[in-house]
Amino acid sequence: MRGRPDTASWAASHAGSGTPSVPPELLFDQPLGELLCSRTAGQVLDEAVLGAVQYGVQELGVPLVLVLGHERCAAVTATLERLRTGAPVPGHLELLVDEIAPAARRTRGRPGDWAEHTLRAHTAWVRDAIRADPAFAAAQVVAARLDAASGLVSLLP
């Protein structure tokens, strides 16, 4: 296995969900290893993810950070189920639900698909949280949604 040379330029940093079955490099027509990926269920931010993305931006010169949500996100589904029923979430999954719940509460009354509204609101919130942090000022930070069935990625407003 060959390592990536330290002098190579990175195309982008991807902060996205851990469950899509398609590697981000294939989605964006990039060679394997060209993207610095930090994948967490539900795009939930924690210090490890922020540190990895900051390393990419500040040390590797990554010019783009993409926060990528996807349809039928299991972490969003678990959050909505918790809010509907009040049922406890086992173990460390509580962290995911707690982080996604504010977006779910904000979108609960909107007409249409509550899960889709939650996914979009949470993905945009993660983007905005990264944008607001001066550690990421050197990069463009965007949010997008993956339609897993078609492979289409759409930027979020």
C-alpha positions in Angstrom: 0.0 0.0 0.0 1.5 3.3 -1.0 0.9 6.4 1.0 -0.1 9.8 -0.3 2.9 12.1 -0.8 2.9 15.0 1.6 3.4 17.4 -1.3 0.2 16.3 -3.1 -2.7 18.7 -3.3 -6.0 17.7 -1.7 -9.2 18.5 -3.7 -11.7 18.7 -0.8 -12.6 17.6 2.7 -15.8 15.7 3.0 -17.7 15.6 6.3 -20.6 13.3 5.8 -22.7 10.4 6.9 -21.1 7.0 7.5 -23.8 5.0 5.7 -23.9 5.9 2.0 -22.8 2.9 0.0 -20.9 4.9 -2.6 -17.5 6.3 -1.7 -17.3 10.1 -2.1 -14.4 9.7 -4.6 -16.8 7.9 -7.0 -19.6 10.4 -6.4 -17.3 13.3 -7.4 -15.3 11.6 -10.0 -12.0 11.9 -8.0 -9.2 9.4 -7.8 -9.2 7.3 -4.6 -7.3 9.2 -1.9 -8.0 12.6 -3.4 -10.6 13.5 -0.8 -10.0 13.9 2.9 -13.1 12.2 4.4 -14.5 12.4 7.9 -17.6 10.2 8.0 -20.0 10.2 11.0 -23.6 9.0 11.4 -25.9 12.0 10.7 -22.9 14.4 10.0 -22.7 14.9 13.7 -19.8 17.1 14.7 -17.5 16.3 17.5 -14.0 17.4 18.4 -12.4 14.6 16.4 -14.3 15.5 13.2 -13.5 19.2 13.6 -9.9 18.4 14.3 -9.6 16.3 11.1 -11.3 18.9 8.9 -9.2 21.7 10.5 -6.0 19.7 9.8 -7.1 19.4 6.1 -7.8 23.1 5.8 -4.9 24.5 7.7 -2.1 21.9 7.2 -3.0 20.3 3.8 -4.5 23.4 2.1 -7.9 21.8 1.4 -9.9 24.5 -0.4 -13.4 23.0 0.0 -15.3 21.5 2.9 -18.5 19.6 1.9 -21.0 18.6 4.4 -23.0 15.8 2.7 -26.3 14.4 4.0 -28.3 11.7 2.3 -31.8 10.5 2.0 -33.1 7.9 4.5 -30.4 8.7 7.0 -30.7 6.2 9.9 -29.6 8.7 12.4 -32.4 11.1 11.4 -34.8 8.2 11.5 -33.7 7.3 15.1 -34.1 11.0 16.1 -37.6 11.3 14.7 -38.6 8.0 16.4 -37.3 9.3 19.7 -39.2 12.5 19.4 -42.4 10.7 18.4 -42.4 8.0 21.1 -40.0 9.2 23.8 -38.4 5.8 23.7 -34.8 5.8 25.0 -31.9 5.5 22.6 -29.3 2.9 23.5 -25.8 3.9 24.6 -23.7 6.3 22.6 -26.5 6.7 20.0 -27.9 9.3 22.4 -25.2 11.7 21.2 -26.4 11.5 17.6 -30.0 12.0 18.5 -29.3 14.9 20.8 -27.3 16.7 18.0 -30.0 16.1 15.3 -33.0 16.8 17.5 -32.9 20.6 17.3 -33.3 20.4 13.5 -36.1 18.0 13.9 -37.9 20.2 16.4 -37.5 23.3 14.1 -39.0 21.5 11.1 -41.7 19.4 12.8 -44.6 21.6 11.7 -43.6 22.0 8.1 -45.8 20.3 5.5 -44.2 17.4 3.7 -41.6 14.8 4.7 -40.4 15.5 8.2 -37.3 13.3 7.7 -36.3 15.2 4.6 -36.8 18.6 6.3 -34.8 17.4 9.3 -31.9 16.1 7.1 -31.7 19.4 5.2 -31.9 21.6 8.3 -29.3 19.6 10.2 -26.9 19.4 7.2 -27.2 23.2 6.8 -26.7 23.8 10.5 -23.5 21.7 10.4 -22.3 23.7 7.4 -23.0 27.0 9.2 -21.3 25.8 12.4 -18.1 25.0 10.4 -18.3 28.3 8.5 -18.6 30.3 11.7 -15.4 28.8 13.1 -12.3 30.9 12.2 -10.3 27.7 11.9 -12.0 27.1 8.6 -11.8 30.6 7.1 -9.4 29.5 4.4 -11.9 27.1 2.8 -15.2 27.4 1.1 -17.8 25.4 3.2 -20.9 24.1 1.5 -23.7 21.6 2.3 -25.3 19.1 -0.1 -27.8 16.3 -0.2 -27.2 12.9 -1.8 -30.0 11.1 -3.5 -28.6 7.6 -3.1 -30.9 6.1 -5.7 -29.8 8.4 -8.5 -26.3 9.3 -7.2 -27.3 13.0 -7.7 -25.8 15.5 -5.3 -27.6 18.8 -4.9 -26.2 21.8 -3.1 -28.3 23.1 -0.2 -29.2 26.8 0.2 
